[in-house]
Structure formats: structure tokens, C-alpha cells
Amino acid sequence: MSNHLKFYIDGAWVDPVVPATLDVINPATEEAYTKISVGTKADVDKAVAAAKTAFRTFSKVSHADRVALLKRILDVYNERFEDVAQAVSDEMGAPLSFARDAQAWAGRAHMESTIAALENYSFSEQRGSTMVVKEPIGVCALITPWNWPLNQIVCKVAPAIAAGCTVVLKPSEIAPISGIVWAEIMHAAGVPKGVFNLVNGTGPDVGQVMSGHPDVDMVSFTGSTRAGIIVAKTAADTVKRVAQELGGKSANIILPDADFENAVVQGVQGCFGNTGQSCDAPTRMLVPADRHDEALGYAKKAAEAFKTGDPKAADTDLGPVVSQLQYDKIQRLIQTGIDEGATVVTGGTGRPDGLNRGYFIKPTVFGHVTPAMTVAREEIFGPVLSIISYKNEAEAIEIANDTVYGLAAYIQSTNIEHARAVAKEMRAGTVNLNYPDWDTFSSFGGYKQSGNGREYADFGIHDFLEIKSIVGYGA
């Protein structure tokens, strides 16, 4: 039996209090392939009550038992790995190879790094006669996005459980099926009832209710800056902790001493990964002014090497973007770039040749972009790259930091000391030097309007803890 029309509350699959459904659209076909139930305040109240009750005992579960629980979850996740990948491919339109090697892999990798971090995590520290202890914050509302479903679910659920918290998860209603598979994994792993709960639904009807709920102690939200502001304002009335990972417009500075062709090609590939639907994507490529046209040539060739099409085809590199809303937004922004005078190096508006349905975007590179143009300032969230010139290093740093966002930055140089020096100047939560491998033991989170708090490994665990000082403990 499919659990698509049920919620997972207090250790059981249950029907919504008020029956209501929402179609789940496959973005490659624009057709509904299943339905989910969408919740209301009554469902949130049930889930929060279950989590609150469970917290009384789960918060006292030993360190070793929490490690063992996470290891059981990982074992079941590995058993369901292909189901996770297939769900992401269907709900997001991700090519199957990417759904397996990046999307489903991310969930596994974050489970592994959280387990390793928890095994070595100390929840107490004596300072003189004071004992400083770290305790679970309580009931946590977790609101996750559609673009990296398992990455964000695991980056919230795993550290919350590691800390001894109980949770209510609301996955994105646009890509909810992988979240349902995750709930099945939690059930099969024997997570105690009430520790993990799932309620599907919309932001206004479920997410905001969770954010303002008086029995929720913390909200962890990943999504747009606009929605993050609403979450923070809603949570403010009950003075709960809010951790946010929001938008980005990350700069990729290709320094004059970089391996230039390789740096441009990898920069295009990094921007277009996940069909450009990554908040930390290197969407602004900064190149020396005297090599701008050379960069355009390399970028054009790299972009045109991507094959966009059927996510189930083995040779597909890019699938569609996730929804009609995203498709329309990206088309509007590409047209704005044209209207404002940027050069279309390749791509442009409309679907790629040969595709007459599905939310497919032409892989697009803009050249001769100025920092004031809309495509250099707004988060596009599609396979669209803007190439910007700089006269000298100081100007490159200034352009890179001239954004309301601060999630990530990228530096390319054959001189690692040079790259490290420029990295110190970046106002961003993560700075990547010379396209390193994904490190799930690093911290992840943003400066400025890219949010607050940090995820991954021990950084994630820390965000779900309160700090208590017992003064006179050692007297």
C-alpha cells in the first residue's frame, strides 16, 4: 500500500484530519503521477503533541543508543537507496544517474558524517568549578525544500536526533515523495514513536503553523529568502530559535593565474549541476577583462556539451526544472538579461530543440554582464550563467561581495596561497578553492540574507542544542 495519502505521526501512518489532496507533477511530462494529502493546523497539532510527549523520554536516551539508532537508519536507507533515487527522479525530473550519484548519495553521506560526528561529540565540559552541558533544545519543526530533498531532510533530521530532539518534518509539497520514502525508512529502522513525525502540506497551511506553534522549540528552514523571512516573523512571537539556509548568488572568481580553460569549463559544469537548482551554485563567473571573450568561447563549448532531455535516458545530463512556476520565472529572467543588454553566448528563451513539453530550459550563458544587471543580482535557480569582467583583483573581490547574499564563493588559482588570501576576503559561509570534492564534514550556511546557523556533521548537531552552565558543580 502506498503511503502517499497519509501522514506519519506518533509511529503510525494516519489519515489527515480533514481530507484534502494535491497532485504531484512530473516536471518532465507536466502530468500528475500521484497525489499527496495536505495537512492543516489539526494535523500539525497532533504531530507536535506526539513529538512533545516523546521528547520527555527520548531526550534522556544515551549517547550510545542514539548512535546505534542512526546506524540502523543508515542501514535501512542503504536498503532503500534505489527507491530514494527513483522518487527524486520522478518528483524533480532529475536524471537517474544524478538522482543516484548526487541526490540519494547526499543523504547517505550526511548520515555517515553525522554518525561519525556524534561518536566523537562531547556533551559536557568542565571549566573550573562550572560544568557546561549541552542539552537537546526540544521539539523541532523542520521545513525542507524541493531542490535537494534528501540532502536537506538528512541534514536536519539526523543531527536533531543525534542531539536528542524530536521532530516534525514538512517536506516540500512540490517534491514530497522522497520525504515519504524517508518516513518509511525511519519506521523500518525502529525510531521510537513520536520522535519523528511527517506532515505534508503547503507553506501557509502547515509550515507557518509549525513555525508559530507554541510547543515547537526550534524551526530549521531551508528555502527562499522571501519564505525564510515569513518563517522568522511567525516564529518571533514565541521567541523560538530559527536556523535558516536561504538563497544565494555565488561568485566564482577566476584569477589571472588560474588554469583558465579548465576553470571556465568546470565553472559552467558547477553552475549547471542539478539543472542549476542549487542555492550555492557558482552563477556569477568573474574573469579578467582582457580574457572575457576567451572565457565566452570556452563557456559556450562547455554549455553546448550538455544534453537536456528525458531523465530516464542514460545519456541525459540535464532534466527539467521542477515546476511551471520555476520555468516561467527563469524564462522571464533570461528575457530580462536580453533586454538589459547582456550577450546571449548560447541558449536563450524557450525550450531546447526537440522538446515540446516538460519544464526544460536551454542551458544559457550570458556574456558582457555588468554587476548592476538583474541576471547578476537575482537568484535565477536554473541553468543560467552570467560572466562578468573585472579590471583587477580588488575589483573582483568588490563585485563578488556586492550582493545581499553570502552563501558560497569560489576561487580558482594555480597558486594555493593566492587562493587562500582571496578566500579571506569573501563574505560567504563556504569558500571553495579550485573545485574541491563535496565535504560533508565542513560547515554549511550563509552570511547576510543567505541565512544563519550551520549544517553538516558536528556543526549541525550544535544547532539543535541548548547550553546550560551548572555553576559550583566541582566545588
PyMOL commands that set and color helices and strands:
alter all, ss='L'
color gray80, all
select helices_A, chain A and resi 41-58+63-79+81-92+96-119+149-163+177-188+203-212+225-236+260-276+289-304+324-339+374-376+393-401+416-423+448-450+457-463
alter helices_A, ss='H'
color red, helices_A
select strands_A, chain A and resi 7-9+12-14+21-26+31-37+124-127+130-136+139-143+166-170+196-198+218-222+241-245+251-254+284-288+343-346+364-369+384-390+408-412+430-433+451-452+465-470
alter strands_A, ss='S'
color yellow, strands_A
deselect
rebuild
show_as cartoon
